[in-house]
Amino acid sequence: MAWLGPLLGALPALISGGIEAFRVKRAELTPIAAPTHKQTELEDDAELTRREQRAKAPTNPN
Amino acid sequence: MRRSLLAIATLIVVLTSGCASPLTTAIRVSNELGAVASTSGADINATAARAEHACLWRADGTEVQTSLAEQKSCVASVRATYAAPLKAYDDFDVAWVALSAAVHAAEAAEVLGRTPDLTKLEALITAVTAAYDAAAHAAVEVSK
């Protein structure tokens, strides 16, 4: 039982060393995709405005 | 002796695998929910864009022949249909960005030897999870 004293004394170091040894490297954050619907709305609004202005424009008599 | 070593090994395994830190949990939740929401959010964005595009353009790339009023009405209808899921995914993105900022802040705190703000992390994990559930629900509703 003489070995028990030193073993208990070394237990904290063993545990923390064990934790470090077994610890899996923490993952990193993976970026997510940005939404695109605002860009779609801007483009379609611009197209509708273009068509509206074209419809309002005076027709060329020639 | 062998029994003691076995007990110590068991203790080490339990300590390392059973006690994931809130920061590790936050990163795992961010990545798992982020990956799924990113894909389904992109799908909803693309589906809404295709539906809106079809109000203005034919498949061959020429303009639709409906009146301007009908085109505007069609666009408004598509936007109304997809408004809820698109907003839900936007809200998820906002919550996700807030969580990722908190993760980076916690990582920086660890590097500096300070204690990370785990309460904030846990609150943001809850917010991201709720936003994810809301987005998934809205996506299901619009697909009915």
Backbone of each chain as ProteinMPNN parsed JSONL, in Angstrom:
{"seq_chain_A": "MAWLGPLLGALPALISGGIEAFRVKRAELTPIAAPTHKQTELEDDAELTRREQRAKAPTNPN", "coords_chain_A": {"N_chain_A": [[0.821, -1.212, 0.0], [2.181, 1.083, 0.049], [2.558, 2.436, -2.237], [0.283, 3.847, -2.641], [0.1, 6.411, -1.478], [1.936, 8.209, -2.938], [0.675, 7.9, -5.416], [-1.898, 8.967, -4.998], [-1.114, 11.533, -4.467], [-0.181, 12.321, -6.898], [-2.425, 12.336, -8.358], [-4.089, 14.659, -9.106], [-2.467, 15.884, -11.076], [-2.255, 13.799, -12.869], [-4.902, 13.537, -13.679], [-5.483, 16.084, -14.845], [-3.548, 16.103, -16.814], [-4.375, 13.895, -18.229], [-6.853, 14.742, -19.116], [-6.086, 16.768, -20.891], [-4.698, 15.189, -22.701], [-6.665, 13.58, -23.744], [-8.451, 15.37, -24.739], [-10.39, 16.458, -27.379], [-9.567, 18.351, -30.204], [-11.053, 21.481, -30.3], [-13.779, 22.242, -32.415], [-14.071, 24.546, -35.186], [-15.977, 27.487, -35.976], [-18.283, 27.224, -38.638], [-18.926, 29.185, -41.394], [-22.156, 30.524, -42.41], [-24.488, 30.553, -45.199], [-25.303, 33.638, -46.769], [-28.485, 35.348, -46.93], [-30.319, 35.755, -50.038], [-32.561, 36.975, -50.957], [-33.158, 39.691, -50.776], [-31.556, 40.913, -52.637], [-32.627, 39.765, -54.946], [-35.196, 40.912, -54.863], [-34.549, 43.611, -55.17], [-33.477, 43.605, -57.771], [-35.668, 42.712, -59.298], [-37.553, 44.678, -58.734], [-36.273, 46.843, -59.915], [-36.387, 46.023, -62.563], [-39.156, 46.022, -62.999], [-39.659, 48.75, -62.661], [-38.229, 49.728, -64.816], [-39.731, 48.677, -66.929], [-42.126, 49.954, -66.456], [-41.457, 52.642, -66.883], [-40.778, 52.484, -69.549], [-43.247, 51.888, -70.651], [-44.581, 54.232, -70.137], [-43.198, 56.055, -71.599], [-43.193, 58.375, -74.319], [-44.335, 57.313, -77.517], [-42.43, 56.853, -80.451], [-43.249, 58.733, -83.243], [-42.313, 58.112, -85.748]], "CA_chain_A": [[0.0, 0.0, 0.0], [3.052, 2.259, 0.096], [2.464, 3.156, -3.524], [-0.979, 4.583, -2.717], [0.326, 7.827, -1.14], [2.428, 8.947, -4.116], [-0.321, 7.876, -6.504], [-2.934, 9.952, -4.674], [-0.501, 12.864, -4.602], [-0.021, 12.645, -8.318], [-3.724, 12.207, -9.022], [-4.534, 15.867, -9.822], [-1.665, 16.075, -12.289], [-2.637, 12.722, -13.801], [-6.227, 13.833, -14.237], [-5.44, 17.223, -15.765], [-2.766, 15.662, -17.978], [-5.24, 12.981, -18.98], [-7.877, 15.546, -19.803], [-5.445, 17.415, -22.044], [-4.328, 14.171, -23.679], [-7.856, 13.025, -24.38], [-9.324, 16.436, -25.232], [-10.439, 16.577, -28.835], [-9.411, 19.754, -30.587], [-12.361, 22.098, -30.475], [-14.093, 22.594, -33.8], [-14.19, 25.979, -35.458], [-17.272, 27.86, -36.542], [-18.395, 27.184, -40.092], [-19.821, 30.284, -41.799], [-23.406, 30.142, -43.08], [-24.744, 31.309, -46.43], [-26.097, 34.861, -46.576], [-29.727, 35.311, -47.726], [-30.191, 36.43, -51.337], [-33.857, 37.457, -51.467], [-33.202, 41.16, -50.893], [-30.946, 41.218, -53.937], [-33.64, 39.379, -55.944], [-36.253, 41.922, -54.843], [-33.999, 44.845, -55.759], [-33.332, 43.42, -59.23], [-36.994, 42.625, -59.926], [-38.152, 46.014, -58.634], [-35.624, 47.671, -60.929], [-36.917, 45.597, -63.861], [-40.536, 46.523, -63.084], [-39.564, 50.207, -62.864], [-37.783, 49.928, -66.204], [-40.868, 48.383, -67.808], [-43.123, 51.005, -66.222], [-40.976, 53.851, -67.566], [-40.855, 52.227, -70.992], [-44.666, 51.962, -71.027], [-45.014, 55.623, -70.032], [-42.436, 56.895, -72.53], [-43.931, 58.668, -75.543], [-43.935, 56.481, -78.644], [-41.829, 57.588, -81.577], [-44.203, 58.734, -84.368], [-41.72, 57.556, -86.962]], "C_chain_A": [[0.851, 1.257, 0.0], [2.935, 3.096, -1.183], [1.244, 4.078, -3.582], [-0.799, 6.084, -2.454], [0.816, 8.633, -2.328], [1.41, 8.99, -5.251], [-1.413, 8.913, -6.261], [-2.398, 11.374, -4.837], [-0.416, 13.292, -6.047], [-1.348, 12.677, -9.061], [-4.183, 13.48, -9.754], [-3.789, 16.079, -11.135], [-2.021, 15.026, -13.338], [-3.96, 13.048, -14.494], [-6.14, 14.98, -15.246], [-4.628, 16.88, -17.012], [-3.587, 14.744, -18.862], [-6.291, 13.725, -19.761], [-7.269, 16.178, -21.048], [-5.15, 16.393, -23.138], [-5.534, 13.666, -24.456], [-8.721, 14.093, -25.048], [-9.238, 16.519, -26.76], [-10.32, 18.056, -29.174], [-10.784, 20.344, -30.897], [-12.571, 22.507, -31.937], [-14.144, 24.102, -33.956], [-15.552, 26.248, -36.051], [-17.228, 27.79, -38.059], [-19.353, 28.291, -40.524], [-21.078, 29.76, -42.487], [-23.614, 31.032, -44.301], [-25.607, 32.532, -46.123], [-27.369, 34.768, -47.416], [-29.579, 36.142, -49.0], [-31.478, 37.12, -51.757], [-33.923, 38.975, -51.586], [-32.595, 41.598, -52.228], [-31.932, 40.899, -55.064], [-34.718, 40.459, -56.029], [-35.774, 43.223, -55.47], [-33.95, 44.74, -57.278], [-34.701, 43.406, -59.91], [-37.743, 43.954, -59.835], [-37.567, 46.934, -59.705], [-36.164, 47.321, -62.316], [-38.353, 46.099, -64.05], [-40.541, 48.031, -63.325], [-39.167, 50.512, -64.305], [-38.951, 49.71, -67.165], [-41.948, 49.459, -67.675], [-42.723, 52.278, -66.975], [-41.057, 53.689, -69.076], [-42.299, 52.366, -71.459], [-45.154, 53.408, -71.022], [-44.344, 56.503, -71.09], [-43.249, 57.13, -73.792], [-43.421, 57.809, -76.7], [-43.402, 57.368, -79.763], [-42.798, 57.555, -82.76], [-43.634, 58.144, -85.642], [-41.64, 56.048, -86.839]], "O_chain_A": [[0.324, 2.368, -0.043], [3.185, 4.301, -1.186], [1.159, 4.964, -4.432], [-1.434, 6.92, -3.096], [0.196, 9.63, -2.699], [1.296, 9.991, -5.959], [-1.811, 9.641, -7.17], [-3.103, 12.283, -5.275], [-0.56, 14.47, -6.376], [-1.396, 13.004, -10.246], [-4.622, 13.398, -10.901], [-4.383, 16.405, -12.163], [-2.081, 15.317, -14.532], [-4.12, 12.867, -15.701], [-6.653, 14.874, -16.36], [-4.962, 17.302, -18.119], [-3.506, 14.807, -20.089], [-6.589, 13.397, -20.909], [-7.858, 16.133, -22.128], [-5.318, 16.665, -24.327], [-5.452, 13.367, -25.647], [-9.617, 13.771, -25.829], [-8.157, 16.633, -27.338], [-10.906, 18.906, -28.503], [-11.566, 19.774, -31.658], [-11.675, 23.038, -32.593], [-14.247, 24.839, -32.976], [-16.205, 25.342, -36.568], [-16.267, 28.234, -38.688], [-20.491, 28.327, -40.057], [-21.064, 28.679, -43.078], [-23.017, 32.101, -44.428], [-26.531, 32.462, -45.312], [-27.35, 34.179, -48.497], [-28.816, 37.107, -49.04], [-31.51, 37.784, -52.793], [-34.67, 39.494, -52.415], [-33.073, 42.539, -52.861], [-32.059, 41.665, -56.019], [-35.109, 40.873, -57.121], [-36.512, 43.864, -56.219], [-34.334, 45.671, -57.986], [-34.879, 44.01, -60.968], [-38.483, 44.316, -60.75], [-38.292, 47.711, -60.326], [-36.375, 48.206, -63.146], [-38.718, 46.548, -65.136], [-41.346, 48.53, -64.112], [-39.698, 51.43, -64.931], [-39.132, 50.48, -68.108], [-42.599, 49.827, -68.654], [-43.556, 52.909, -67.625], [-41.367, 54.639, -69.795], [-42.553, 52.899, -72.539], [-46.032, 53.774, -71.803], [-44.859, 57.566, -71.436], [-43.914, 56.221, -74.289], [-42.215, 57.604, -76.842], [-43.874, 58.485, -79.979], [-43.141, 56.474, -83.24], [-44.384, 57.72, -86.522], [-41.169, 55.378, -87.759]]}, "seq_chain_B": "MRRSLLAIATLIVVLTSGCASPLTTAIRVSNELGAVASTSGADINATAARAEHACLWRADGTEVQTSLAEQKSCVASVRATYAAPLKAYDDFDVAWVALSAAVHAAEAAEVLGRTPDLTKLEALITAVTAAYDAAAHAAVEVSK", "coords_chain_B": {"N_chain_B": [[-3.684, -2.682, -7.864], [-4.027, -2.708, -10.657], [-6.738, -2.394, -10.68], [-7.004, 0.148, -9.585], [-5.766, 1.773, -11.486], [-7.508, 1.345, -13.562], [-9.767, 2.579, -12.542], [-8.889, 5.211, -12.436], [-8.453, 5.726, -15.162], [-11.054, 5.45, -16.087], [-12.229, 7.602, -14.776], [-10.902, 9.715, -16.011], [-11.823, 9.458, -18.656], [-14.557, 9.899, -18.291], [-14.509, 12.526, -17.33], [-13.454, 13.891, -19.515], [-15.135, 13.32, -21.696], [-17.747, 13.585, -20.837], [-18.257, 16.159, -19.995], [-18.72, 18.496, -21.767], [-17.725, 21.739, -22.578], [-19.585, 24.858, -22.279], [-18.795, 26.503, -24.346], [-17.766, 24.742, -26.289], [-20.127, 23.366, -26.776], [-21.648, 25.465, -27.802], [-20.322, 25.985, -30.218], [-20.696, 23.55, -31.496], [-23.523, 23.474, -31.695], [-23.921, 25.787, -33.237], [-22.623, 25.061, -35.619], [-23.95, 22.688, -36.403], [-26.749, 23.376, -36.55], [-26.451, 25.607, -38.139], [-25.451, 24.574, -40.569], [-27.604, 23.04, -41.563], [-29.713, 24.937, -41.615], [-28.598, 26.803, -43.282], [-28.521, 25.488, -45.739], [-31.277, 24.861, -46.166], [-32.335, 27.409, -45.993], [-31.089, 28.661, -48.156], [-32.284, 27.188, -50.166], [-35.005, 27.977, -49.936], [-34.716, 30.69, -50.499], [-33.842, 30.508, -53.151], [-36.001, 29.201, -54.364], [-38.072, 31.078, -53.989], [-36.986, 33.165, -55.473], [-36.99, 32.055, -58.041], [-39.747, 31.765, -58.458], [-40.563, 34.427, -58.369], [-39.101, 35.468, -60.473], [-40.341, 34.185, -62.565], [-42.626, 35.663, -62.813], [-41.901, 37.77, -64.329], [-40.332, 36.958, -66.461], [-40.146, 34.711, -69.248], [-39.523, 31.188, -69.815], [-37.727, 31.038, -71.919], [-36.272, 33.307, -71.638], [-37.29, 35.666, -72.562], [-39.469, 38.542, -72.174], [-42.42, 38.248, -70.14], [-45.792, 38.133, -71.408], [-47.877, 39.29, -70.128], [-49.888, 41.971, -68.646], [-48.458, 44.993, -67.216], [-49.572, 45.547, -64.732], [-50.489, 43.027, -63.972], [-48.073, 41.694, -63.78], [-46.896, 43.047, -61.64], [-48.709, 42.402, -59.646], [-48.386, 39.655, -59.539], [-45.718, 39.456, -58.649], [-46.0, 40.655, -56.127], [-47.697, 38.808, -54.932], [-46.114, 36.488, -54.846], [-44.101, 37.391, -53.136], [-45.57, 37.762, -50.813], [-46.302, 35.161, -50.27], [-43.85, 33.918, -49.67], [-42.849, 35.457, -47.648], [-42.926, 34.929, -44.825], [-41.275, 32.505, -44.333], [-38.842, 33.461, -45.425], [-38.266, 35.647, -43.803], [-38.05, 34.305, -41.399], [-35.735, 32.762, -41.805], [-33.954, 34.861, -42.165], [-34.037, 35.916, -39.596], [-32.952, 33.758, -38.213], [-30.351, 33.868, -39.233], [-29.483, 36.283, -38.108], [-29.556, 35.648, -35.369], [-27.706, 33.581, -35.384], [-25.358, 34.912, -36.16], [-25.032, 36.546, -33.938], [-24.559, 34.598, -31.982], [-22.196, 33.461, -32.99], [-20.507, 35.626, -32.755], [-20.41, 35.826, -29.979], [-19.196, 33.407, -29.411], [-16.664, 33.82, -30.547], [-15.845, 35.911, -28.897], [-15.769, 34.586, -26.443], [-13.77, 32.722, -26.955], [-11.628, 34.442, -27.294], [-11.522, 35.488, -24.73], [-10.72, 33.226, -23.306], [-8.15, 32.854, -24.364], [-6.94, 35.083, -23.332], [-6.902, 34.404, -20.737], [-9.102, 34.929, -19.211], [-12.401, 34.551, -17.721], [-14.877, 33.225, -19.755], [-18.066, 34.671, -20.794], [-20.409, 32.726, -19.956], [-23.122, 32.651, -19.485], [-24.281, 34.374, -21.318], [-23.591, 33.023, -23.645], [-25.091, 30.653, -23.347], [-27.685, 31.682, -23.397], [-27.754, 32.636, -26.0], [-27.433, 30.286, -27.441], [-29.876, 29.106, -26.913], [-31.507, 30.995, -28.183], [-30.711, 30.75, -30.873], [-31.429, 28.114, -31.373], [-34.215, 28.301, -31.056], [-34.811, 30.081, -33.124], [-34.047, 28.532, -35.268], [-35.917, 26.44, -35.121], [-38.255, 27.909, -35.627], [-37.772, 28.788, -38.248], [-37.603, 26.357, -39.628], [-40.202, 25.439, -39.231], [-41.667, 27.439, -40.571], [-40.773, 26.992, -43.154], [-41.83, 24.482, -43.672], [-44.545, 25.088, -43.569], [-44.902, 26.805, -45.794], [-44.416, 25.078, -47.831], [-46.633, 23.508, -47.975]], "CA_chain_B": [[-2.991, -1.718, -8.726], [-4.697, -2.676, -11.957], [-8.086, -1.864, -10.454], [-6.868, 1.591, -9.357], [-5.488, 2.401, -12.772], [-8.745, 1.292, -14.341], [-10.649, 3.614, -11.987], [-8.366, 6.52, -12.866], [-8.725, 5.851, -16.6], [-12.496, 5.68, -16.226], [-12.479, 8.97, -14.33], [-10.409, 10.624, -17.051], [-12.735, 9.381, -19.806], [-15.818, 10.565, -17.905], [-14.271, 13.971, -17.247], [-13.187, 14.493, -20.827], [-16.221, 13.152, -22.67], [-19.065, 13.885, -20.284], [-18.403, 17.542, -19.558], [-18.416, 19.428, -22.85], [-17.878, 23.108, -22.074], [-20.612, 25.604, -23.021], [-18.209, 27.033, -25.58], [-17.763, 23.631, -27.248], [-21.528, 23.131, -27.136], [-22.078, 26.585, -28.654], [-19.745, 25.792, -31.555], [-21.366, 22.393, -32.103], [-24.886, 23.887, -32.061], [-23.787, 26.735, -34.349], [-22.258, 24.372, -36.854], [-24.977, 21.712, -36.814], [-27.954, 24.085, -36.995], [-26.05, 26.509, -39.229], [-25.32, 23.823, -41.826], [-28.939, 22.667, -42.056], [-30.477, 26.154, -41.911], [-27.952, 27.448, -44.414], [-28.964, 24.782, -46.937], [-32.718, 25.027, -46.396], [-32.553, 28.84, -46.242], [-30.685, 28.926, -49.541], [-33.323, 26.577, -51.008], [-36.186, 28.852, -49.909], [-34.343, 31.909, -51.234], [-33.783, 30.186, -54.582], [-37.367, 28.895, -54.814], [-38.793, 32.357, -54.063], [-36.412, 33.929, -56.584], [-37.476, 31.454, -59.294], [-41.172, 32.095, -58.59], [-40.659, 35.87, -58.683], [-38.526, 35.623, -61.819], [-41.338, 33.705, -63.53], [-43.627, 36.725, -62.996], [-41.356, 38.777, -65.249], [-39.609, 36.376, -67.595], [-40.512, 33.358, -69.686], [-38.409, 30.22, -69.709], [-36.727, 31.291, -72.968], [-35.53, 34.529, -71.319], [-37.977, 36.86, -73.049], [-40.416, 39.091, -71.192], [-43.775, 37.675, -70.158], [-46.681, 38.971, -72.212], [-48.974, 39.809, -69.298], [-49.817, 43.424, -68.429], [-47.57, 45.417, -66.136], [-50.326, 45.401, -63.477], [-50.478, 41.599, -63.622], [-46.704, 41.346, -63.358], [-46.702, 43.576, -60.275], [-49.556, 41.622, -58.751], [-47.737, 38.34, -59.418], [-44.538, 39.634, -57.785], [-46.492, 40.905, -54.76], [-48.249, 37.559, -54.421], [-44.986, 35.602, -54.525], [-43.424, 37.913, -51.939], [-46.436, 37.494, -49.651], [-46.237, 33.71, -50.0], [-42.554, 33.511, -49.099], [-42.38, 36.445, -46.649], [-42.713, 34.351, -43.481], [-40.045, 31.705, -44.212], [-37.637, 34.247, -45.693], [-37.984, 36.422, -42.589], [-37.609, 33.36, -40.356], [-34.327, 32.437, -42.058], [-33.185, 36.076, -41.862], [-33.941, 35.981, -38.123], [-31.973, 32.739, -37.814], [-29.018, 34.388, -39.563], [-29.142, 37.306, -37.108], [-29.266, 34.946, -34.109], [-26.472, 32.822, -35.588], [-24.233, 35.858, -36.146], [-24.859, 36.958, -32.54], [-23.922, 33.48, -31.277], [-20.806, 33.301, -33.443], [-19.735, 36.726, -32.152], [-20.201, 35.471, -28.571], [-18.201, 32.327, -29.409], [-15.346, 34.431, -30.763], [-15.512, 36.677, -27.683], [-15.412, 33.613, -25.398], [-12.454, 32.173, -27.32], [-10.64, 35.491, -27.006], [-11.402, 35.565, -23.269], [-9.907, 32.069, -22.885], [-6.757, 33.12, -24.739], [-6.434, 36.113, -22.412], [-6.916, 33.874, -19.385], [-10.283, 35.402, -18.477], [-13.534, 33.623, -17.733], [-15.865, 33.621, -20.775], [-19.427, 34.924, -20.324], [-21.144, 31.524, -20.355], [-24.564, 32.921, -19.412], [-24.647, 34.953, -22.611], [-23.494, 31.936, -24.638], [-26.223, 29.736, -23.185], [-28.888, 32.393, -23.869], [-27.712, 32.718, -27.467], [-27.687, 28.928, -27.946], [-31.342, 28.961, -26.85], [-32.096, 31.867, -29.216], [-30.432, 30.161, -32.194], [-32.25, 26.905, -31.484], [-35.601, 28.744, -31.262], [-34.889, 30.663, -34.481], [-33.963, 27.402, -36.197], [-37.226, 25.765, -35.093], [-39.222, 28.79, -36.29], [-37.486, 28.769, -39.681], [-37.982, 25.038, -40.148], [-41.667, 25.406, -39.22], [-42.145, 28.317, -41.647], [-40.468, 26.328, -44.428], [-42.808, 23.404, -43.843], [-45.849, 25.719, -43.835], [-44.959, 27.349, -47.157], [-44.345, 23.98, -48.803], [-47.903, 22.78, -47.985]], "C_chain_B": [[-3.736, -1.563, -10.041], [-6.088, -2.044, -11.824], [-8.047, -0.339, -10.276], [-6.634, 2.324, -10.67], [-6.743, 2.44, -13.645], [-9.715, 2.388, -13.876], [-10.196, 4.995, -12.445], [-8.671, 6.752, -14.347], [-10.2, 6.149, -16.835], [-12.84, 7.12, -15.866], [-12.058, 9.975, -15.408], [-11.363, 10.638, -18.243], [-14.036, 10.117, -19.499], [-15.631, 12.07, -17.9], [-14.103, 14.611, -18.623], [-14.366, 14.389, -21.772], [-17.565, 13.61, -22.134], [-19.282, 15.341, -19.964], [-17.993, 18.505, -20.671], [-18.664, 20.847, -22.343], [-18.973, 23.811, -22.871], [-20.073, 26.165, -24.336], [-18.171, 25.958, -26.663], [-19.182, 23.337, -27.721], [-22.018, 24.217, -28.09], [-21.568, 26.419, -30.086], [-20.439, 24.633, -32.264], [-22.775, 22.776, -32.571], [-24.846, 24.829, -33.267], [-23.546, 26.004, -35.657], [-23.354, 23.422, -37.34], [-26.226, 22.42, -37.335], [-27.634, 24.998, -38.18], [-25.99, 25.789, -40.56], [-26.693, 23.505, -42.414], [-29.719, 23.909, -42.476], [-29.896, 26.878, -43.118], [-28.443, 26.822, -45.725], [-30.446, 25.035, -47.2], [-33.066, 26.494, -46.637], [-32.188, 29.209, -47.673], [-31.717, 28.354, -50.516], [-34.554, 27.473, -51.095], [-35.908, 30.135, -50.694], [-34.371, 31.651, -52.739], [-35.181, 29.912, -55.139], [-38.172, 30.176, -54.973], [-38.291, 33.176, -55.25], [-36.913, 33.388, -57.925], [-38.935, 31.826, -59.531], [-41.349, 33.557, -58.977], [-40.168, 36.141, -60.101], [-39.556, 35.236, -62.883], [-42.473, 34.708, -63.725], [-43.188, 37.697, -64.079], [-40.788, 38.193, -66.527], [-40.159, 34.998, -67.954], [-39.278, 32.465, -69.637], [-37.326, 30.491, -70.759], [-35.975, 32.611, -72.757], [-36.164, 35.801, -71.851], [-38.995, 37.313, -71.997], [-41.764, 38.38, -71.283], [-44.702, 38.649, -70.9], [-47.875, 39.507, -71.418], [-48.802, 41.315, -69.116], [-48.885, 43.735, -67.262], [-48.262, 45.248, -64.773], [-50.331, 43.94, -63.022], [-49.089, 41.157, -63.144], [-46.453, 41.817, -61.922], [-47.502, 42.756, -59.258], [-48.937, 40.248, -58.483], [-46.544, 38.421, -58.464], [-44.977, 39.821, -56.331], [-47.02, 39.619, -54.126], [-47.134, 36.585, -54.004], [-44.298, 36.066, -53.24], [-44.25, 37.644, -50.681], [-46.359, 36.024, -49.254], [-44.967, 33.337, -49.238], [-42.06, 34.43, -47.981], [-42.035, 35.789, -45.31], [-41.451, 33.483, -43.411], [-38.777, 32.507, -44.481], [-37.256, 35.069, -44.461], [-37.455, 35.494, -41.487], [-36.14, 32.995, -40.552], [-33.431, 33.659, -41.848], [-32.972, 36.19, -40.35], [-32.939, 34.954, -37.604], [-30.559, 33.253, -38.059], [-28.558, 35.404, -38.52], [-28.751, 36.638, -35.786], [-27.938, 34.196, -34.214], [-25.246, 33.744, -35.524], [-23.96, 36.329, -34.716], [-24.152, 35.856, -31.742], [-22.459, 33.339, -31.693], [-19.933, 34.421, -32.879], [-19.423, 36.405, -30.688], [-19.171, 34.348, -28.446], [-16.802, 32.906, -29.575], [-14.892, 35.221, -29.531], [-15.071, 35.739, -26.559], [-14.044, 33.001, -25.68], [-11.35, 33.181, -26.989], [-10.421, 35.602, -25.499], [-10.536, 34.432, -22.74], [-8.428, 32.315, -23.158], [-6.13, 34.115, -23.758], [-6.444, 35.655, -20.952], [-8.073, 34.366, -18.544], [-11.396, 34.368, -18.572], [-14.55, 34.078, -18.777], [-17.243, 33.828, -20.157], [-20.331, 33.777, -20.803], [-22.655, 31.743, -20.331], [-25.058, 33.452, -20.758], [-24.633, 33.88, -23.699], [-24.722, 31.027, -24.568], [-27.517, 30.377, -23.678], [-28.923, 32.436, -25.394], [-27.897, 31.348, -28.116], [-29.194, 28.692, -27.983], [-32.0, 29.769, -27.962], [-31.9, 31.275, -30.61], [-31.294, 28.919, -32.417], [-33.709, 27.274, -31.761], [-35.776, 29.308, -32.673], [-34.845, 29.563, -35.536], [-35.315, 26.689, -36.283], [-38.27, 26.587, -35.845], [-39.022, 28.763, -37.809], [-37.915, 27.443, -40.308], [-39.506, 24.924, -40.232], [-42.22, 26.244, -40.379], [-41.898, 27.684, -43.019], [-41.462, 25.213, -44.714], [-44.166, 24.0, -44.228], [-45.955, 26.189, -45.279], [-44.937, 26.242, -48.205], [-45.655, 23.207, -48.884], [-48.748, 23.196, -49.183]], "O_chain_B": [[-4.036, -0.454, -10.483], [-6.551, -1.295, -12.684], [-8.932, 0.374, -10.749], [-7.234, 3.367, -10.928], [-7.006, 3.41, -14.356], [-10.386, 3.032, -14.683], [-11.016, 5.843, -12.798], [-9.094, 7.839, -14.738], [-10.555, 6.983, -17.668], [-13.629, 7.775, -16.547], [-12.76, 10.949, -15.679], [-11.678, 11.7, -18.779], [-14.553, 10.861, -20.333], [-16.478, 12.81, -18.4], [-14.556, 15.731, -18.859], [-14.58, 15.291, -22.582], [-18.439, 13.989, -22.914], [-20.414, 15.733, -19.68], [-17.022, 19.247, -20.525], [-19.704, 21.12, -21.743], [-19.266, 23.421, -24.001], [-20.807, 26.286, -25.316], [-18.503, 26.225, -27.818], [-19.416, 23.09, -28.904], [-22.714, 23.931, -29.064], [-22.292, 26.679, -31.046], [-20.736, 24.704, -33.456], [-23.176, 22.453, -33.689], [-25.636, 24.689, -34.2], [-24.181, 26.29, -36.672], [-23.649, 23.359, -38.534], [-26.711, 22.112, -38.423], [-28.437, 25.144, -39.102], [-26.428, 26.327, -41.577], [-26.92, 23.678, -43.611], [-30.313, 23.942, -43.553], [-30.63, 27.497, -43.888], [-28.74, 27.526, -46.69], [-30.832, 25.382, -48.316], [-33.985, 26.796, -47.397], [-32.895, 29.978, -48.323], [-31.995, 28.948, -51.557], [-35.086, 27.707, -52.18], [-36.753, 30.606, -51.454], [-34.864, 32.477, -53.507], [-35.508, 30.337, -56.247], [-38.875, 30.351, -55.969], [-39.082, 33.808, -55.95], [-37.223, 34.158, -58.834], [-39.325, 32.16, -60.65], [-42.188, 33.886, -59.816], [-40.751, 36.943, -60.831], [-39.642, 35.853, -63.945], [-43.21, 34.614, -64.706], [-44.022, 38.374, -64.682], [-40.765, 38.859, -67.562], [-40.578, 34.229, -67.089], [-38.153, 32.928, -69.446], [-36.15, 30.213, -70.526], [-35.146, 32.996, -73.581], [-35.648, 36.896, -71.625], [-39.332, 36.577, -71.069], [-42.193, 37.966, -72.36], [-44.414, 39.842, -70.998], [-48.781, 40.113, -71.992], [-47.738, 41.871, -69.385], [-48.57, 42.874, -66.441], [-47.631, 44.86, -63.791], [-50.196, 43.652, -61.833], [-48.961, 40.352, -62.222], [-45.882, 41.096, -61.104], [-47.027, 42.462, -58.162], [-48.959, 39.747, -57.359], [-46.376, 37.572, -57.588], [-44.403, 39.226, -55.419], [-46.817, 39.372, -52.937], [-47.207, 35.948, -52.953], [-43.957, 35.26, -52.374], [-43.704, 37.338, -49.621], [-46.352, 35.683, -48.072], [-45.0, 32.549, -48.293], [-40.982, 34.213, -47.428], [-40.982, 36.06, -44.733], [-40.626, 33.691, -42.521], [-37.749, 32.271, -43.847], [-36.079, 35.178, -44.115], [-36.538, 35.848, -40.746], [-35.382, 32.924, -39.584], [-32.289, 33.525, -41.408], [-31.88, 36.517, -39.885], [-32.175, 35.23, -36.679], [-29.677, 33.101, -37.213], [-27.401, 35.396, -38.098], [-27.754, 37.005, -35.164], [-27.149, 34.172, -33.27], [-24.231, 33.403, -34.916], [-22.805, 36.493, -34.322], [-23.267, 36.133, -30.933], [-21.587, 33.124, -30.852], [-18.764, 34.203, -32.562], [-18.321, 36.671, -30.209], [-18.375, 34.326, -27.508], [-15.874, 32.543, -28.852], [-13.716, 35.204, -29.167], [-14.134, 36.037, -25.818], [-13.252, 32.785, -24.763], [-10.289, 32.822, -26.478], [-9.294, 35.784, -25.037], [-9.719, 34.633, -21.842], [-7.569, 32.035, -22.323], [-4.957, 34.005, -23.402], [-6.055, 36.398, -20.051], [-8.053, 34.247, -17.319], [-11.347, 33.444, -19.383], [-15.041, 35.204, -18.699], [-17.56, 33.238, -19.124], [-20.926, 33.835, -21.879], [-23.388, 31.091, -21.075], [-26.102, 33.041, -21.265], [-25.518, 33.822, -24.552], [-25.312, 30.678, -25.591], [-28.348, 29.714, -24.298], [-29.982, 32.292, -26.005], [-28.449, 31.25, -29.212], [-29.726, 28.151, -28.952], [-32.934, 29.298, -28.61], [-32.816, 31.296, -31.432], [-31.82, 28.702, -33.509], [-34.365, 26.647, -32.592], [-36.779, 29.037, -33.334], [-35.517, 29.647, -36.564], [-35.796, 26.376, -37.372], [-39.07, 26.042, -36.605], [-39.993, 28.721, -38.564], [-38.515, 27.416, -41.383], [-40.036, 24.375, -41.197], [-43.131, 25.809, -41.083], [-42.712, 27.824, -43.932], [-41.885, 25.021, -45.854], [-44.851, 23.479, -45.107], [-46.988, 25.992, -45.919], [-45.385, 26.441, -49.334], [-45.806, 22.344, -49.749], [-49.856, 22.69, -49.363]]}, "name": "protein", "num_of_chains": 2, "seq": "MAWLGPLLGALPALISGGIEAFRVKRAELTPIAAPTHKQTELEDDAELTRREQRAKAPTNPNMRRSLLAIATLIVVLTSGCASPLTTAIRVSNELGAVASTSGADINATAARAEHACLWRADGTEVQTSLAEQKSCVASVRATYAAPLKAYDDFDVAWVALSAAVHAAEAAEVLGRTPDLTKLEALITAVTAAYDAAAHAAVEVSK"}
